[in-house]
Amino acid sequence: MLPSLHHLCQRTLHIPIASVGLVRKYLSWENEQRCRGLLEKSTVRYKKETMRAAVLVSLCSVAGDPAILYTLRSSTLTGSYKGEVSFPGGKRDDSDQDAITTALRETHEELGIQLKEDCVWGIMRPVPDRTNMMVAPVLANLGPLEKLTLKPNPQEVEAVFTLSFSHLLQEKNQGYTHYCRDGIYCYTMPVFLHGPHRVWGLTAIITELTLELLAPGKYRKVLRVSTNF
């Protein structure tokens, strides 16, 4: 287990009453069923369509606090995404049945955990990356992180960390970057700050979609002209 993640998982297991309420609210059976229902149509659609890439949006709890798990891609990788914060995932293999298969396979390759499809809540709306390749976010609940043994692949993953819902939903930890071309405003993208690593780009957009789904009314996204970047 990576040192940063080991520290997170060795926190006291005494769960404050307020935190229990958060777990029941965001990771409860009722919220899971609500989210599964909202994602039912998109899941059916994008399981049929061939998605070129998929990521696993990994819900979990750390010492009772609901959180999202992220990885920091190895700086030794080739390509434009090296050294960036991401979700476990990658491009589709010819043997992959659908986007869920891709996301679960890539997560196993990167983190060494074998997840079953019943942990998956559904497939969210695909989002274009900076090359305009559509990436399917697969939402899943890993459960308590303390019960998992992660074995990150050092060739792909430099670090593993989590950000709690309470952190992500605080306005002081939310930022936005405005992009212009030739002096003309084009679009705005979310950024999540003050964690171990800055969450931006495609990963921030998917994080935003996740917060909107799981915590309706608690997170308000910024209006932007386009999500292409």
C-alpha positions in Angstrom: 0.0 0.0 0.0 1.3 3.4 -0.9 2.4 5.6 2.1 -0.2 8.3 1.4 -3.0 5.8 1.2 -1.7 3.8 4.2 -1.9 7.0 6.3 -5.5 7.5 5.2 -6.5 3.9 6.1 -4.8 3.9 9.5 -7.0 6.7 10.9 -9.1 5.9 13.9 -12.2 3.8 13.1 -14.3 5.7 15.6 -17.0 7.3 13.4 -18.6 10.5 14.6 -22.3 10.8 14.5 -22.2 13.5 11.8 -20.0 11.3 9.6 -22.4 8.4 10.0 -25.1 10.7 8.7 -23.1 11.6 5.7 -22.4 7.9 4.9 -26.1 7.1 5.2 -26.9 10.1 3.0 -24.4 9.7 0.1 -23.6 6.0 0.2 -26.8 4.7 1.6 -28.9 2.0 -0.1 -31.6 4.6 -0.8 -29.2 6.9 -2.5 -27.7 4.1 -4.5 -31.1 3.0 -5.7 -31.9 6.6 -6.7 -28.7 6.9 -8.6 -29.1 3.5 -10.3 -32.5 4.6 -11.4 -31.3 7.9 -12.8 -28.5 6.1 -14.6 -30.6 3.2 -16.0 -31.2 4.6 -19.4 -27.6 5.9 -20.0 -26.2 2.5 -18.7 -28.3 0.5 -21.1 -27.4 2.9 -24.0 -23.6 3.0 -23.4 -23.3 -0.7 -22.7 -24.5 -1.2 -26.2 -22.3 1.4 -27.8 -18.6 0.8 -28.3 -16.8 3.3 -26.0 -13.1 3.9 -26.9 -12.2 4.5 -23.2 -13.7 4.3 -19.7 -12.8 5.2 -16.2 -14.0 3.9 -12.8 -15.4 6.7 -10.6 -14.5 5.0 -7.3 -16.8 5.9 -4.4 -15.6 4.6 -1.0 -15.4 5.5 2.6 -12.3 6.2 4.7 -12.8 5.9 8.5 -16.5 6.3 7.9 -16.3 9.4 5.7 -17.7 9.1 2.2 -15.0 9.9 -0.4 -13.8 9.5 -4.0 -10.6 7.7 -4.8 -8.1 9.2 -7.3 -4.8 8.1 -8.7 -1.8 10.2 -9.8 -0.5 8.8 -13.1 3.2 7.9 -13.2 5.4 10.6 -14.5 7.3 8.0 -16.5 4.4 7.2 -18.7 4.4 8.4 -22.3 1.6 10.6 -23.6 0.0 13.9 -22.5 -1.6 12.6 -19.3 1.5 11.5 -17.4 1.8 12.9 -13.9 -1.8 14.0 -13.8 -4.6 13.2 -11.4 -7.1 10.7 -12.9 -9.5 7.9 -12.2 -8.5 4.3 -12.8 -9.2 3.5 -16.4 -8.0 3.6 -19.9 -8.6 2.6 -23.5 -10.9 -0.3 -24.5 -9.4 -3.7 -25.4 -10.8 -5.7 -28.2 -11.8 -8.3 -25.7 -13.8 -5.9 -23.5 -17.5 -6.5 -23.6 -18.5 -3.0 -22.8 -17.4 0.2 -20.9 -18.0 -1.5 -17.5 -15.6 -4.3 -18.5 -13.0 -1.8 -19.6 -13.2 0.2 -16.4 -13.1 -2.8 -14.1 -10.2 -4.4 -16.1 -8.2 -1.2 -16.0 -8.8 -0.8 -12.3 -7.5 -4.3 -11.7 -4.4 -3.6 -13.8 -3.7 -0.3 -12.1 -4.6 -1.0 -8.4 -4.6 -4.8 -8.1 -8.2 -5.1 -7.0 -10.7 -7.5 -8.6 -14.1 -5.9 -8.5 -17.4 -7.5 -9.4 -19.9 -5.8 -11.6 -22.5 -5.7 -8.8 -20.5 -2.8 -7.2 -21.3 -0.7 -10.3 -24.1 1.8 -10.0 -24.2 2.7 -13.7 -22.6 4.5 -16.6 -22.7 8.3 -16.6 -22.8 10.5 -19.7 -19.5 10.2 -21.7 -17.3 13.2 -21.7 -14.7 14.2 -24.4 -11.1 14.4 -23.4 -8.6 16.9 -24.8 -8.4 14.9 -28.0 -12.2 14.7 -28.3 -12.2 11.0 -27.6 -15.3 10.1 -25.6 -14.6 8.6 -22.2 -17.4 6.8 -20.3 -17.4 7.4 -16.5 -18.5 4.2 -14.7 -19.8 4.9 -11.2 -19.0 2.2 -8.6 -18.8 1.9 -4.8 -15.7 0.1 -3.5 -17.0 0.1 0.1 -14.8 0.8 3.1 -11.2 1.4 1.9 -9.9 -0.2 5.0 -11.2 -3.6 3.8 -9.3 -3.4 0.5 -5.7 -4.3 -0.2 -4.5 -2.0 -3.0 -1.4 -3.0 -4.9 -0.8 0.0 -7.3 1.2 -0.8 -10.4 4.2 1.5 -10.1 4.6 1.6 -13.9 1.2 3.3 -14.2 0.4 4.8 -10.7 2.6 7.1 -8.8 0.2 7.8 -5.9 -3.3 7.0 -4.6 -5.4 9.4 -2.6 -9.0 10.2 -1.6 -11.0 13.4 -1.3 -14.0 13.3 1.1 -17.4 14.5 0.0 -17.2 17.1 2.8 -14.0 18.4 1.3 -15.2 18.5 -2.3 -18.5 20.2 -1.4 -16.9 23.1 0.4 -16.8 26.2 -1.8 -13.3 27.2 -0.5 -12.0 24.0 -2.2 -13.8 24.7 -5.5 -12.3 26.8 -8.3 -12.7 27.5 -12.0 -10.4 28.1 -14.8 -11.5 30.3 -17.7 -10.0 29.5 -21.1 -9.7 32.0 -24.0 -8.5 31.7 -27.6 -7.2 34.7 -29.4 -8.5 36.9 -26.6 -12.1 35.5 -26.9 -13.7 33.5 -24.0 -14.3 29.9 -24.9 -15.2 27.9 -21.9 -14.8 27.4 -18.1 -13.7 24.3 -16.3 -13.9 23.3 -12.7 -10.9 22.7 -10.4 -10.9 21.1 -7.0 -8.2 22.5 -4.7 -6.4 22.0 -1.3 -6.1 18.3 -1.5 -2.9 16.3 -1.9 -3.0 17.0 -5.6 -5.1 19.5 -7.7 -8.0 17.9 -9.5 -8.6 19.5 -12.9 -9.4 18.7 -16.6 -11.5 15.7 -17.5 -11.2 14.3 -14.0 -12.6 17.5 -12.5 -15.5 17.5 -14.9 -16.4 13.9 -14.0 -16.0 14.7 -10.3 -18.5 17.6 -10.9 -21.0 15.2 -12.6 -20.6 12.8 -9.7 -21.3 15.4 -7.0 -24.4 16.6 -8.9 -25.7 13.1 -9.0 -25.0 12.0 -5.5 -25.5 15.3 -3.7 -28.2 17.2 -5.5 -28.7 20.7 -4.3 -25.3 20.6 -2.4 -23.2 21.4 -5.4 -23.9 23.9 -8.1 -21.7 23.8 -11.2 -20.6 26.9 -13.1 -22.3 27.6 -16.4 -19.8 27.2 -19.2 -20.0 27.5 -23.0 -18.4 24.2 -23.7 -16.9 21.2 -21.9 -14.5 20.4 -24.8 -10.9 21.2 -24.1 
